[in-house]
Amino acid sequence: MSLQYPMGSWPASIVPITQPCPGYEFPSVLCINNYGAVLPEDFERIISPVVGDTDTYASTSVPSDPSFKQLSSASFVVWDSARAAEILGPSPEVEYHFTVDNVPHEGPTYEPNLNVIFFSRLRSDPPAQYVIDLNNDPPTLEQRISDPPLVVPCGSTYHNGLIYWCGSASRNGIYVPGLYAMNATTGKVKPVANNYFGYNFGTCDDLAVAPNGDIWFTDNWYIHGVPDINHNRTIHLETGIYRFVPSTGLIQLISDDFDQPNGIAFSPDGKKVYITDTGADAISLTTHDIRYYSYRRRTVYAADLLPSGTGFVNKHAIFLAQDRVPDGIKVAKNGYVVTATGHGVDVLDEFGVHIMRVQTNFTVLNVVWAGEEYMDLWMVGYNGVGRVKWALEGKSIS
């Protein structure tokens, strides 16, 4: 999108900040003039410190430009109209499917053999996962308890017929964070890795399978903010990123250069890794609560994988979340990066350039592509579960 205004003129008085997008219904799809780089001087964005709540770009007050209020009615907000059209397709839609309670919901994973999506509820009572059955029209939602029960798993991924979770599964009720594998058909769960030389992990938040089959996972301290978990509240390890080698059991620290590492994903060509840092959601280790501070890290980073697969180099920031923090992160088949940020999902190119945003009526924590052709993006978080129907295809899984 390259709308222009005369040199030396005040843009808000000449060209409204929000514009109709050619070929799409207004204001469901809304284009932003000049990336909104200049707002009238009376603009104000009020920040909410409450985790799960969020201030949004659309909630910014811009009294001198009435067009800005259209943002609150938009399902899709576009900064680059040419590339966004390829993502949106001819008839994009955001569907709100299920109302869930106002606690975090995380770890959505598509099981292609069963055509279902698993996701978690970050409370231990009951120790169940939600299952969206896509074989029904419309899709249905139910809870399932694994054997042994999985407790508040934060992240998950599908690999070689199993769903791998970052969480805990035990019969004695003690929370032991680590990697756990689940057979979705039988519901049986087994531990894969649950300690670092006898030390407890902090959380084990999210994970992804590297091109060579290693499992990389992020470890932060957020589980210490979950109120009903029976575990040792002593912090044993710094926050970090690890790789686990299934063939040998090796667990290696890859990086400790993050505040609260969270989401993780690999590029389709296997050359890059993307990692989110959600340090703006700050955990207190004395009061065990979480507060939001917009001036702390809420950043997407990219890095180049080493040819050996043992780590990464050239870590660099590519995106600062426009709403809240970038939590879960996934990569499309074409290499575009999709990250859950506050009341919506941001779409970036592989270099972090902002293309467009999906807006929702609930706080999104993570996303997953699902369906036969991986065209539908499902979103989970606080209060809600939704689906984006568009033309951006996800990577197939095996």
C-alpha positions as CSV (number, residue, x, y, z in Angstrom):
1,M,0.0,0.0,0.0
2,S,1.6,3.3,-1.0
3,L,-1.0,6.0,-0.6
4,Q,0.8,9.4,-0.8
5,Y,0.0,12.9,0.3
6,P,1.5,16.3,-0.8
7,M,4.9,17.2,0.7
8,G,4.6,19.6,3.7
9,S,0.9,18.9,4.2
10,W,-0.7,17.4,7.4
11,P,-1.7,13.9,6.1
12,A,-4.6,13.3,8.5
13,S,-6.4,16.4,7.1
14,I,-6.0,15.3,3.5
15,V,-6.0,11.5,3.4
16,P,-7.8,9.5,6.1
17,I,-5.6,7.0,7.9
18,T,-8.0,4.1,7.2
19,Q,-9.0,3.4,3.6
20,P,-11.2,0.9,1.8
21,C,-9.2,-1.9,0.3
22,P,-10.0,-2.3,-3.4
23,G,-12.0,-5.5,-4.1
24,Y,-13.0,-6.1,-0.5
25,E,-15.9,-5.3,1.8
26,F,-15.5,-2.1,3.9
27,P,-14.8,-1.9,6.8
28,S,-14.4,-5.7,7.2
29,V,-11.1,-5.4,5.3
30,L,-9.4,-2.1,6.0
31,C,-6.2,-0.6,4.5
32,I,-3.9,1.7,6.5
33,N,-2.5,4.7,4.7
34,N,1.3,5.0,4.8
35,Y,1.5,2.3,7.6
36,G,-0.1,4.9,9.9
37,A,3.3,6.4,10.3
38,V,1.9,9.9,11.1
39,L,-1.0,10.4,13.4
40,P,-2.6,13.7,14.4
41,E,-0.9,15.0,17.5
42,D,-3.9,14.4,19.8
43,F,-3.6,10.6,19.5
44,E,-3.4,8.6,22.7
45,R,-3.1,4.8,23.4
46,I,-4.0,3.7,26.9
47,I,-2.1,0.6,28.1
48,S,-3.7,-2.0,30.3
49,P,-1.3,-3.8,32.7
50,V,-3.6,-6.9,33.0
51,V,-2.4,-10.1,31.4
52,G,-5.2,-11.5,29.1
53,D,-6.6,-8.0,28.7
54,T,-4.9,-5.9,26.0
55,D,-4.7,-2.4,24.6
56,T,-5.0,-2.6,20.9
57,Y,-4.0,-0.4,17.9
58,A,-7.7,0.0,17.2
59,S,-8.3,1.2,20.7
60,T,-6.0,4.2,20.1
61,S,-7.9,7.5,20.4
62,V,-7.4,9.7,17.3
63,P,-10.0,12.5,17.7
64,S,-8.8,14.5,14.7
65,D,-9.3,11.6,12.3
66,P,-12.8,10.0,12.5
67,S,-11.8,7.4,10.0
68,F,-9.6,5.7,12.6
69,K,-12.6,4.4,14.5
70,Q,-13.3,2.1,11.6
71,L,-10.5,-0.1,12.8
72,S,-12.6,-1.5,15.6
73,S,-15.0,-2.9,13.1
74,A,-12.4,-4.5,10.8
75,S,-11.6,-8.3,10.7
76,F,-8.5,-7.7,8.6
77,V,-6.2,-4.7,8.8
78,V,-3.9,-4.3,5.8
79,W,-0.6,-2.5,5.5
80,D,0.7,-3.9,2.2
81,S,-2.3,-4.3,-0.1
82,A,-0.5,-6.2,-2.9
83,R,0.8,-9.0,-0.8
84,A,-2.2,-9.0,1.5
85,A,-4.5,-9.8,-1.4
86,E,-2.5,-13.0,-2.0
87,I,-3.0,-13.9,1.7
88,L,-6.7,-13.0,1.9
89,G,-8.0,-14.6,-1.3
90,P,-11.3,-13.5,-2.8
91,S,-13.5,-13.9,0.3
92,P,-11.6,-13.9,3.7
93,E,-13.6,-14.5,6.9
94,V,-12.9,-14.6,10.6
95,E,-15.3,-17.1,12.4
96,Y,-15.9,-17.2,16.1
97,H,-16.6,-20.9,16.9
98,F,-16.5,-21.6,20.7
99,T,-16.6,-19.7,23.9
100,V,-14.2,-21.0,26.6
101,D,-13.5,-19.7,30.0
102,N,-11.3,-16.6,30.8
103,V,-8.1,-18.5,31.4
104,P,-5.2,-19.2,29.0
105,H,-5.7,-21.8,26.3
106,E,-2.6,-23.0,24.5
107,G,-0.8,-25.6,22.5
108,P,-3.1,-26.2,19.5
109,T,-2.0,-29.1,17.3
110,Y,-3.6,-30.7,14.3
111,E,-3.7,-34.5,14.1
112,P,-4.1,-35.2,10.4
113,N,-5.0,-38.9,10.6
114,L,-8.0,-38.1,12.9
115,N,-8.8,-34.7,11.5
116,V,-9.0,-33.1,14.9
117,I,-7.3,-30.3,16.8
118,F,-6.0,-30.7,20.4
119,F,-5.4,-27.7,22.6
120,S,-5.0,-27.2,26.3
121,R,-6.5,-25.3,29.2
122,L,-3.9,-23.9,31.5
123,R,-5.6,-25.0,34.7
124,S,-5.3,-28.4,36.3
125,D,-8.9,-29.0,37.3
126,P,-9.8,-31.0,35.3
127,P,-6.5,-32.2,33.8
128,A,-8.1,-32.4,30.3
129,Q,-7.4,-31.2,26.8
130,Y,-9.9,-29.8,24.4
131,V,-10.5,-31.5,21.1
132,I,-12.1,-29.8,18.0
133,D,-13.6,-32.5,15.7
134,L,-13.4,-31.2,12.2
135,N,-15.2,-34.3,10.9
136,N,-18.4,-32.6,12.0
137,D,-20.1,-29.7,10.3
138,P,-20.0,-27.4,12.1
139,P,-17.0,-28.6,14.1
140,T,-17.7,-29.7,17.7
141,L,-15.7,-29.3,20.9
142,E,-15.2,-31.8,23.7
143,Q,-12.7,-32.5,26.6
144,R,-10.5,-35.6,26.8
145,I,-8.2,-36.8,29.6
146,S,-5.1,-38.7,28.6
147,D,-3.5,-41.7,30.4
148,P,-1.8,-40.5,32.6
149,P,-3.4,-37.1,32.6
150,L,-1.5,-34.2,31.0
151,V,-1.5,-31.2,33.2
152,V,-1.5,-27.6,31.7
153,P,0.7,-28.3,28.7
154,C,1.7,-25.0,27.1
155,G,2.9,-26.0,23.7
156,S,2.6,-29.0,21.3
157,T,3.5,-30.2,17.8
158,Y,2.7,-33.2,15.7
159,H,5.6,-35.5,14.5
160,N,5.8,-39.1,13.2
161,G,2.3,-40.0,14.4
162,L,2.6,-38.6,17.9
163,I,1.7,-35.3,19.5
164,Y,4.6,-33.9,21.5
165,W,3.6,-31.7,24.4
166,C,5.5,-29.2,26.6
167,G,3.9,-29.9,30.0
168,S,3.6,-32.5,32.7
169,A,2.0,-35.9,33.0
170,S,2.1,-37.9,36.3
171,R,-0.1,-40.1,38.4
172,N,0.9,-38.6,41.7
173,G,-0.2,-35.0,40.9
174,I,3.3,-33.5,41.1
175,Y,4.0,-31.1,38.2
176,V,7.2,-32.3,36.3
177,P,7.7,-30.0,33.3
178,G,9.3,-31.5,30.2
179,L,8.5,-33.1,26.9
180,Y,5.8,-35.7,26.7
181,A,4.5,-37.8,23.7
182,M,0.9,-38.7,23.2
183,N,-0.8,-41.2,21.0
184,A,-4.0,-39.3,20.0
185,T,-5.9,-42.5,19.2
186,T,-5.2,-44.4,22.5
187,G,-4.7,-41.3,24.7
188,K,-1.5,-42.9,26.1
189,V,1.2,-40.5,27.2
190,K,4.9,-41.2,27.9
191,P,7.7,-38.9,29.1
192,V,10.4,-38.1,26.6
193,A,12.6,-35.7,28.6
194,N,11.8,-34.2,32.0
195,N,15.0,-32.9,33.6
196,Y,18.4,-31.3,32.9
197,F,20.9,-33.4,34.9
198,G,18.4,-33.6,37.8
199,Y,17.3,-30.0,37.6
200,N,13.6,-29.2,37.0
201,F,12.8,-27.1,33.9
202,G,10.9,-23.9,34.6
203,T,7.9,-24.5,32.3
204,C,8.8,-26.0,29.0
205,D,6.6,-23.7,27.1
206,D,6.7,-24.4,23.4
207,L,8.5,-26.7,21.0
208,A,9.2,-27.4,17.3
209,V,10.8,-30.2,15.4
210,A,14.0,-29.1,13.6
211,P,14.9,-30.2,10.0
212,N,17.2,-33.0,11.4
213,G,14.5,-34.4,13.7
214,D,15.8,-32.8,16.9
215,I,13.1,-31.2,19.2
216,W,13.8,-27.7,20.2
217,F,11.9,-26.2,23.1
218,T,11.7,-22.9,25.0
219,D,11.8,-22.9,28.8
220,N,10.6,-19.9,30.8
221,W,9.1,-19.3,34.3
222,Y,5.4,-18.8,33.5
223,I,4.2,-22.0,35.2
224,H,5.0,-20.3,38.5
225,G,2.2,-18.0,37.8
226,V,-0.4,-20.7,37.4
227,P,-2.3,-20.8,40.7
228,D,-3.3,-24.4,41.1
229,I,-0.2,-26.4,40.2
230,N,1.4,-28.7,42.7
231,H,5.1,-28.4,42.0
232,N,8.3,-27.2,43.6
233,R,8.3,-23.4,43.2
234,T,12.1,-23.2,43.5
235,I,13.6,-22.0,40.2
236,H,16.4,-24.4,39.2
237,L,17.4,-23.1,35.8
238,E,17.7,-19.8,34.0
239,T,15.3,-19.2,31.1
240,G,16.6,-20.7,27.8
241,I,16.2,-22.6,24.6
242,Y,17.2,-26.3,24.4
243,R,17.5,-29.0,21.8
244,F,16.6,-32.6,22.5
245,V,18.1,-35.4,20.4
246,P,15.6,-38.3,20.5
247,S,18.2,-40.9,19.3
248,T,20.6,-40.2,22.2
249,G,18.6,-38.4,24.9
250,L,21.0,-35.4,24.8
251,I,19.6,-32.1,26.1
252,Q,21.7,-29.1,25.1
253,L,21.2,-25.5,26.0
254,I,21.2,-23.5,22.8
255,S,20.7,-20.0,24.1
256,D,20.1,-18.1,27.3
257,D,19.9,-14.7,25.6
258,F,16.2,-14.2,26.1
259,D,14.1,-12.8,28.9
260,Q,11.1,-15.2,28.6
261,P,11.5,-17.3,25.4
262,N,8.1,-18.5,24.3
263,G,7.0,-19.5,20.8
264,I,9.4,-21.3,18.3
265,A,9.1,-22.3,14.6
266,F,11.4,-23.2,11.7
267,S,11.3,-21.8,8.2
268,P,10.1,-24.2,5.4
269,D,13.6,-24.4,4.0
270,G,15.0,-25.4,7.4
271,K,17.6,-22.5,7.4
272,K,16.0,-20.2,9.9
273,V,14.4,-20.4,13.3
274,Y,11.9,-17.9,14.7
275,I,11.6,-17.3,18.5
276,T,9.3,-15.0,20.5
277,D,10.3,-13.3,23.7
278,T,7.4,-12.3,25.9
279,G,9.3,-10.7,28.8
280,A,6.6,-7.9,28.8
281,D,4.4,-10.5,30.6
282,A,6.6,-10.4,33.7
283,I,6.4,-13.2,36.3
284,S,7.0,-12.4,40.0
285,L,8.8,-15.2,41.7
286,T,7.7,-13.9,45.1
287,T,4.0,-13.3,44.6
288,H,3.7,-15.7,41.7
289,D,1.5,-13.4,39.6
290,I,2.1,-12.0,36.1
291,R,1.9,-8.4,35.1
292,Y,2.2,-6.7,31.7
293,Y,4.7,-4.0,31.0
294,S,4.7,-2.7,27.4
295,Y,8.3,-1.4,27.6
296,R,9.8,-4.8,28.2
297,R,10.5,-7.4,25.5
298,R,7.6,-8.4,23.2
299,T,9.7,-9.3,20.2
300,V,10.0,-11.8,17.4
301,Y,13.6,-12.8,16.6
302,A,15.0,-14.6,13.6
303,A,18.3,-16.6,13.5
304,D,20.3,-18.7,11.1
305,L,20.6,-22.4,11.9
306,L,24.1,-23.8,12.0
307,P,24.8,-26.5,9.3
308,S,25.4,-29.0,12.1
309,G,21.9,-28.4,13.5
310,T,23.4,-27.8,17.0
311,G,22.4,-24.2,17.4
312,F,21.9,-20.8,15.7
313,V,23.8,-17.7,14.9
314,N,23.0,-14.1,13.8
315,K,20.0,-13.7,16.1
316,H,18.3,-10.4,15.4
317,A,15.0,-8.7,16.2
318,I,12.5,-8.6,13.3
319,F,9.2,-7.5,14.9
320,L,7.9,-5.7,17.9
321,A,4.4,-6.8,18.8
322,Q,1.8,-4.1,18.0
323,D,-0.6,-5.5,20.6
324,R,0.6,-7.1,23.8
325,V,3.2,-9.9,23.2
326,P,4.0,-12.3,20.4
327,D,3.1,-15.6,22.0
328,G,2.7,-18.6,19.7
329,I,4.4,-18.5,16.3
330,K,4.0,-20.5,13.1
331,V,5.4,-20.3,9.5
332,A,3.3,-20.6,6.4
333,K,4.2,-22.8,3.4
334,N,5.5,-19.7,1.5
335,G,7.7,-18.6,4.4
336,Y,5.5,-15.9,5.9
337,V,5.5,-15.7,9.7
338,V,2.2,-15.8,11.6
339,T,2.3,-14.8,15.3
340,A,-0.5,-14.6,17.9
341,T,-0.4,-11.0,19.4
342,G,-3.1,-9.8,21.7
343,H,-6.6,-9.5,20.1
344,G,-5.4,-11.0,16.9
345,V,-2.7,-12.5,14.6
346,D,0.0,-10.6,12.7
347,V,1.3,-11.8,9.4
348,L,4.9,-10.9,8.5
349,D,7.2,-11.7,5.7
350,E,10.3,-13.7,6.4
351,F,12.2,-10.5,7.2
352,G,9.6,-9.3,9.7
353,V,8.0,-6.7,7.5
354,H,4.3,-6.3,8.6
355,I,1.9,-7.2,5.8
356,M,-1.5,-7.5,7.6
357,R,-3.3,-8.4,10.8
358,V,-6.3,-10.5,11.7
359,Q,-8.4,-8.9,14.5
360,T,-10.5,-11.0,16.9
361,N,-12.9,-10.4,19.8
362,F,-10.6,-12.4,22.2
363,T,-7.0,-12.6,23.2
364,V,-5.2,-15.1,21.0
365,L,-2.3,-17.1,22.5
366,N,-1.5,-19.6,19.7
367,V,-2.5,-20.8,16.3
368,V,-2.4,-23.8,14.1
369,W,-3.2,-24.6,10.4
370,A,-5.6,-27.5,9.9
371,G,-7.7,-29.2,7.3
372,E,-7.0,-31.3,4.3
373,E,-5.1,-28.6,2.4
374,Y,-3.9,-26.7,5.6
375,M,-5.8,-23.6,4.5
376,D,-7.7,-22.8,7.7
377,L,-5.9,-21.1,10.6
378,W,-7.4,-21.9,14.0
379,M,-6.8,-19.6,17.0
380,V,-7.1,-20.3,20.7
381,G,-6.6,-18.1,23.8
382,Y,-8.6,-16.4,26.5
383,N,-12.4,-16.7,26.2
384,G,-12.6,-17.9,22.6
385,V,-11.7,-20.2,19.8
386,G,-11.9,-18.9,16.2
387,R,-11.0,-19.8,12.6
388,V,-9.6,-17.7,9.7
389,K,-10.6,-18.8,6.2
390,W,-8.2,-17.3,3.7
391,A,-5.7,-18.2,1.0
392,L,-2.5,-18.5,3.2
393,E,-1.5,-22.2,3.2
394,G,0.2,-23.8,6.2
395,K,3.1,-26.3,6.0
396,S,1.9,-29.9,5.7
397,I,3.0,-32.1,8.7
398,S,4.1,-35.7,8.9
